[in-house]
Amino acid sequence: MKIASLKAHEILDAHGMPTVECMLILEDDALFTASVAQSCVRSAESHGQTDRLCSMQARKSIDAIEKIIAPSLLGNIPDVVAMDLRMLEFDLTGDKSSVWAQSMLAVSMAVCRAQAYCNDLELYELIAYLTGFDTISLPAPLLGIINGNHVLPLQEIMIIPVGSPSFRSAVEVGVHVLQTLKTSLQTEGQFSGYGEHGGISIPVSSQQALELLKKACDIVSSGGTSMLFAIDAAASRWYHADEKEYLVNDKTLSATEMIAWYQQIGATFPLYLVEDGLASVDWQGWQELSTALNNKVQLVGGDIFATRPERVWQAIEMKLGIGVVIKPSQIGTVTEALQVAKLGKEHNQPIVISHQLGETNDTFIADLAVGISADYIKAGGLVGGQHIAKYNRLLMIEEELLMTC
């Protein structure tokens, strides 16, 4: 079945900002769509100016899809690897500008869905085949419960339900914890809404936030289910490269002091995983962090890798033992994201498939996580359609897999 039409249009993301959706139609009129997170950088500009610039970028992405990419793919059978390679040859920027990466990824995801259809496969089955994996499994969810703000420096505080017999039951535990914490905060007049990642935003210190979460988890814990904690520090936000120091809540810390902070958290709470504990450019600090914490918590890196194989390989050569956070939008094509995942798995690095800010309701990362048997999926909190869509897709996949057992 060949591609008959490939077009794109502008839609709004979860924040109401313009982004792009690709629409691929086969000869039998089967339609496949894919939308990607908008990559417009938010700044201190007025909202009107930011909207205008993002809209211009979405328009450029649409033009790239319809005027550059589409003519080379029309009339061909969907083949995501071959077509990704062809799009990479067309990268006029040489470095995948945000517009071009956005355009490529939207097409790449739509082609992948169409190829699965043509081969009578589920999307996650095709992804497993492309990466050479014989089996598939659902990831453990990193469920965002608390989001950072101007007071709380940690970007996300998450839980990992332990002992849950299914993905559905793990998600239900997360919902219960979230609602328990919300009710407690409302009772005390402290509930102030939700953050950008779908968790509760509480203007308290890290210690206080973790204590509140621990109380909520203790209330929910029953029937053999317990919760481990995970944090996304997003420490690159605090790093000053010239001084090689971190500025956290007006306090200047060295990498060693940052590590001591994580050790203190781990000594007080059931901390299991730390994402982006240090800055993406602080390789020396990561070596120290790996030595200090690797036997006690699982370290994973998003910013340090940026879904780039050369950076993953650098960490492998340095024997850092850091898990890889994969965001397809950082690399630009499905094929390249799969290459990074395969590299990490071949060297026994935990794999986290992650959402990002500016998401849409597209559920591709859910199938991606299952197809590569990722260790974890980070789809945000349990509030907001862009997050819930991913969880719902994973629940559907779990039902499908149980029916085939």
Secondary structure, DSSP 8 states (H G I E B T S, - for coil): --EEEEEEEEEE-TTS-EEEEEEEEETT--EEEEE--------SS-HHHHHHHHHHHHHHHHHIIIIIIHHHHTTS---HHHHHHHHHHT-TTSS--HHHHHHHHHHHHHHHHHHHHHTT--HHHHHHHHHT-S-----EE-EEEEE--SS---SEEEEEEES-SSHHHHHHHHHHHHHHHHHHHHHTT----B-TTSSEE--S-HHHHHHHHHHHHHHH--TT-EEEEEEE--GGGTEETTTTEEEETTEEE-HHHHHHHHHHHHHHS-EEEEES-S-TT-HHHHHHHHHHHTTTSEEEESTTTTT-HHHHHHHHHTT---EEEE-HHHHSSHHHHHHHHHHHHHTT--EEEE--SS--S--HHHHHHHHTT-SEEE--BSSSHHHHHHHHHHHHHHHHHHHH-
